[in-house]
Amino acid sequence: MLKKISTLGCGFLSMAALHAQTDTTKKAVPATTLTYSVDAYYRYDFNDAPASVANPTNNLTSFTNSKNSFELGMASVRADHSFGKIAATADLGFGRRAEEFSYNDGQSPSKNGFLTLAVIKQAYLSYAPSSAVKFTIGKWATHVGYELLDAYANRNYSMSYGFSYGPFFHTGLKADISLGGKSAIMIGVANPTDNSTTTSPSKVALAQFSTGTKDDKLKAFLNFQGGDGFSQFDLVLNGVVSSKFGINYDGTIKTVKIAGTNKSWSSNALYFNYDPTSKFGLTLRGEYFDDKKAVAGVGTSIFQTTLSGNIHLDNLTIIPEFRLDNAKDNTFFKGSGAATKTDASFILAAVYKF
């Protein structure tokens, strides 16, 4: 299942995890679920570019913008509470991931100087008048794409270009509607993308259509966001080949009107997941990111390949990861300071969920 639906509760299919429990008298009683996580990592860049160059870390994606250093990722606590037809989620994060995720919110400190908005990853209320309809208001992680903010919800530790250039989250109102069987739609309206608060009158339209086969071996999610001068379409496919092997696809294209001309960036990523045992798995991610028109600010096309191991020790997951980025132009830097088209890096990450 698309993880942005099942893990973060951004779609209709997550309702099963938030249903109200009942006692012997059939009266609804409160149900609360708490989730905690913490992650840390070490990233080594084989090019080892000097600090004097434009991009000394040789990193152009989210959350791992460091070089040859031990780093904290994020400490997170999430509470999901439901009572009858009403539910609420409060999801807080502290660290690099949370700050980069809510990058706009960090510019608006409260009166006491604490960046409270940046700490709030998600905060939303839901009301389900029937089993087929649910309304949600607040801030939630985007439905667009395959990868997620929380490290424990991804098999690769570093992020794709498609994820990194957004969107991250939406603040607004949405409705999730079941169409029967495996199909559902979501429609919504939100603030400008990645803004918890705004003075702009502009709003963004949101939509999703999801469906799948009866045996859940193939699922599809067609996602959309669009507003004043931009639109983005995204397709996610989840395929289960066997109990040990799965394939996922995420393709997205964002079009922006610049000086009266439409220009786009796009990403196409494939994820091959192999789990020979319950204690060990491998994920190979291949992505082609095209930003030759500099819409996302990169200004070239890049093919990245990432191989990640997942070593499971109870609630702890160790992720050794090797990544190779190949650009069409000289985008990265060598240790000498000379520009180059290729960069290789290694990450050793530890992720704990409890």
C-alpha positions in Angstrom: 0.0 0.0 0.0 1.2 3.5 -0.6 3.0 4.4 2.5 1.8 8.0 2.5 -1.7 6.5 3.0 -1.2 3.6 5.4 1.5 5.1 7.7 0.6 8.8 7.9 -3.2 8.5 7.7 -3.5 10.8 4.6 -6.1 8.7 2.8 -9.3 6.8 3.3 -7.6 3.4 3.6 -6.1 4.5 7.0 -9.5 4.6 8.6 -9.1 1.0 9.6 -6.3 2.0 12.0 -8.4 4.8 13.6 -11.7 3.0 14.1 -13.6 3.4 17.4 -13.5 0.5 19.8 -16.7 -0.6 21.5 -17.6 -2.1 24.9 -20.1 -4.8 25.7 -22.9 -2.2 25.7 -22.0 -1.1 22.2 -21.1 2.4 23.4 -18.0 4.0 21.8 -15.0 4.3 24.1 -11.8 6.2 23.4 -8.9 4.5 21.6 -5.4 5.9 21.7 -2.2 4.8 19.9 1.2 6.2 20.6 4.2 5.9 18.3 7.8 6.9 19.0 10.9 6.8 16.8 14.5 8.1 16.7 17.1 7.8 14.0 20.8 8.8 13.5 23.3 8.3 10.7 26.9 8.7 9.5 27.4 9.8 5.8 30.7 9.5 4.0 31.2 11.3 0.7 33.9 9.6 -1.4 34.6 12.8 -3.4 35.3 14.7 -0.2 34.8 18.2 -1.7 36.4 21.2 0.1 34.3 23.6 2.0 35.1 26.4 -0.5 32.9 24.9 -3.3 29.3 25.7 -3.9 28.1 22.2 -2.7 30.7 20.9 -0.3 28.5 17.9 0.8 27.7 16.8 -2.8 24.1 16.3 -1.6 21.0 17.7 -3.4 18.3 15.8 -1.6 16.6 16.1 1.7 17.7 15.2 5.3 21.3 14.0 4.6 23.1 17.3 3.9 26.2 16.4 5.8 29.7 15.0 5.1 31.9 12.7 7.1 30.0 13.4 10.2 27.7 11.6 12.7 24.3 13.2 12.6 21.0 13.1 14.4 18.0 12.6 12.1 14.8 13.1 14.1 13.2 12.2 17.4 9.4 11.8 16.9 6.3 11.2 19.0 2.8 10.7 17.5 -0.5 10.3 19.2 -3.6 9.0 17.4 -6.9 9.2 19.3 -10.4 8.2 18.2 -13.8 8.4 19.8 -16.8 7.2 17.8 -16.9 9.1 14.5 -14.2 11.6 15.6 -10.5 11.2 15.5 -7.4 13.4 16.1 -3.7 13.1 15.4 -0.8 15.0 16.9 2.6 14.2 15.4 5.7 16.1 16.7 9.3 15.9 15.4 12.6 17.3 16.6 15.8 17.4 14.5 17.1 17.9 11.0 14.3 16.0 9.3 11.5 17.9 11.1 13.1 21.3 10.5 13.6 20.6 6.7 10.1 19.1 6.4 8.5 22.3 7.9 11.1 24.7 6.4 8.6 27.5 5.9 7.3 27.3 9.5 10.8 27.9 10.9 10.7 31.4 9.7 7.8 32.4 12.0 8.8 32.1 15.7 6.3 32.5 18.4 6.5 35.3 20.9 8.8 33.3 23.2 11.1 32.5 20.4 10.3 28.8 20.2 9.6 27.6 16.6 6.4 25.7 17.5 5.1 25.4 14.0 8.3 23.7 12.8 8.0 21.1 15.5 4.5 20.0 14.4 4.9 17.5 11.6 1.1 16.8 11.5 -1.9 17.9 13.5 -5.4 17.2 12.2 -9.0 16.4 13.2 -11.3 14.0 11.4 -15.0 13.4 11.3 -16.5 10.3 9.6 -20.3 10.8 9.3 -20.5 7.3 7.7 -18.2 4.4 6.8 -17.8 5.8 3.3 -17.0 9.4 4.0 -14.4 11.1 6.2 -13.6 14.9 6.5 -10.2 16.0 7.8 -9.0 19.5 8.7 -5.5 20.5 9.8 -1.9 19.8 8.6 -1.0 16.4 7.1 1.8 14.8 5.1 1.2 15.0 1.4 -0.5 12.2 -0.6 1.8 12.9 -3.5 4.6 10.4 -3.9 5.9 7.1 -2.4 8.5 8.1 0.2 7.8 9.4 3.7 9.3 11.8 6.2 9.8 9.2 9.0 12.9 7.2 8.5 11.3 4.0 9.8 8.7 4.2 7.0 11.3 4.0 4.2 13.6 1.2 3.2 16.2 3.6 1.8 17.6 6.1 4.3 18.6 8.9 1.8 15.7 10.5 -0.1 14.9 10.6 -3.8 14.9 13.8 -5.9 11.2 13.4 -6.5 10.5 13.5 -2.7 13.0 16.3 -2.0 11.5 18.8 -4.4 8.1 18.3 -3.0 5.5 18.7 -1.9 6.0 17.8 1.8 2.7 18.6 3.5 -0.7 20.4 3.2 -2.7 22.5 5.6 -6.4 22.6 4.7 -9.6 20.6 4.4 -10.1 17.3 2.6 -12.7 14.6 2.1 -12.0 10.9 1.6 -14.8 9.0 -0.1 -15.1 5.3 -0.7 -16.3 4.2 -4.1 -16.8 0.6 -3.0 -14.4 -2.3 -3.3 -10.8 -1.3 -3.5 -11.5 2.2 -5.0 -11.6 5.6 -3.3 -11.2 9.3 -4.0 -9.9 12.2 -2.1 -10.6 15.9 -2.8 -9.4 18.9 -0.9 -8.3 22.5 -0.7 -5.2 23.8 1.1 -2.9 26.7 1.8 0.0 27.2 -0.6 2.1 24.0 -0.5 4.3 23.5 2.5 2.8 26.4 4.5 1.1 25.9 7.8 0.1 29.6 7.8 -0.1 32.2 5.1 -1.4 35.6 4.3 -1.9 34.7 0.6 -5.5 34.3 -0.6 -4.4 31.7 -3.1 -5.3 28.1 -2.4 -4.2 24.7 -3.8 -6.6 22.0 -5.1 -5.8 18.4 -4.0 -7.1 15.1 -5.4 -6.4 11.4 -5.4 -7.9 8.3 -7.0 -6.8 5.0 -5.6 -7.7 1.4 -6.7 -6.3 -2.1 -6.6 -6.9 -5.7 -7.3 -8.9 -7.9 -5.0 -5.9 -9.8 -3.8 -4.0 -6.5 -3.1 -1.1 -7.6 -5.3 -1.4 -4.5 -7.4 -2.4 -1.0 -6.2 -2.5 2.3 -8.0 -2.7 5.9 -6.8 -3.1 8.8 -9.1 -2.4 12.0 -7.3 -2.7 15.7 -8.1 -2.1 19.2 -6.7 -2.5 22.4 -8.5 -2.9 26.1 -7.9 -2.0 29.6 -9.2 0.6 29.0 -11.9 1.5 25.4 -11.2 0.2 21.8 -11.4 1.6 18.4 -10.4 0.5 14.9 -11.4 1.9 11.8 -9.7 1.4 8.1 -10.2 2.3 5.4 -7.6 2.1 1.7 -8.4 2.7 -1.0 -5.7 3.2 -4.6 -7.0 3.7 -7.7 -5.0 5.4 -10.4 -7.0 5.9 -12.9 -4.1 6.1 -13.0 -0.3 9.8 -12.0 -0.7 9.8 -9.7 -3.7 8.0 -6.5 -4.6 8.3 -3.7 -7.1 7.1 -0.1 -6.6 7.0 2.8 -9.1 6.7 6.6 -8.5 6.4 9.0 -11.4 5.8 12.7 -11.0 5.8 15.8 -13.2 5.4 19.4 -11.9 4.7 22.2 -14.3 5.2 25.9 -13.3 4.4 29.0 -15.3 7.6 31.1 -15.4 7.4 34.5 -17.3 4.4 33.3 -19.2 6.0 30.0 -20.3 5.2 26.6 -18.8 8.3 24.7 -17.7 8.5 21.4 -15.9 10.7 19.0 -13.8 10.0 15.3 -13.5 11.1 12.2 -11.6 10.7 8.5 -12.4 11.7 6.1 -9.7 11.6 2.3 -9.4 12.0 0.4 -6.1 13.0 -3.3 -6.0 12.4 -4.9 -2.6 13.8 -8.3 -1.7 13.4 -9.9 1.7 15.0 -13.3 1.9 14.3 -13.5 5.7 12.4 -11.6 8.3 15.7 -10.3 9.6 17.2 -9.0 6.4 16.1 -7.2 3.3 17.5 -5.3 0.3 16.1 -2.3 -1.6 17.5 -1.1 -4.9 16.2 2.3 -6.0 16.8 3.7 -9.4 15.6 7.2 -10.3 15.9 9.6 -13.3 15.4 13.2 -12.3 15.0 15.7 -15.1 15.4 19.4 -14.2 17.3 20.7 -17.2 15.1 23.8 -17.3 16.1 24.6 -13.7 12.5 24.7 -12.5 13.5 22.9 -9.2 16.8 24.8 -9.1 19.1 21.9 -9.9 19.5 22.8 -13.6 20.5 19.4 -15.0 19.3 15.7 -15.2 20.5 13.1 -12.7 20.3 9.4 -12.6 20.8 8.0 -9.1 21.1 4.4 -7.9 20.8 3.5 -4.2 21.3 0.1 -2.7 20.2 -0.2 0.9 20.3 -3.1 3.4 17.7 -3.5 6.1 19.0 -5.4 9.1 16.2 -5.9 11.6 17.0 -6.4 15.3 13.6 -6.4 17.0 12.6 -2.7 16.9 16.0 -1.5 15.7 16.8 -1.4 11.9 20.4 -0.9 10.8 20.6 0.5 7.2 24.0 0.3 5.4 23.5 2.2 2.1 25.6 2.9 -1.0 24.5 5.7 -3.4 25.8 6.8 -6.8 24.6 10.0 -8.5 25.4 10.6 -12.2 24.5 14.1 -13.6 24.4 15.2 -17.2 26.5 18.2 -16.3 29.3 19.0 -13.8 27.1 19.2 -10.8 29.3 17.7 -8.0 32.8 18.4 -6.8 36.0 16.4 -6.3 38.4 16.8 -3.4 40.5 19.1 -5.5 37.6 21.4 -6.0 37.2 20.5 -9.6 33.6 20.0 -10.8 32.5 16.5 -11.8 29.4 14.7 -13.1 29.5 11.8 -10.6 29.4 11.4 -6.8 29.4 8.3 -4.6 28.5 8.3 -1.0 27.9 5.8 1.9 25.5 6.0 4.8 25.2 3.9 7.9 22.0 4.6 9.7 20.2 3.3 12.8 16.4 3.7 13.1 14.4 2.7 16.2 10.6 2.6 16.4 8.7 1.9 19.6 
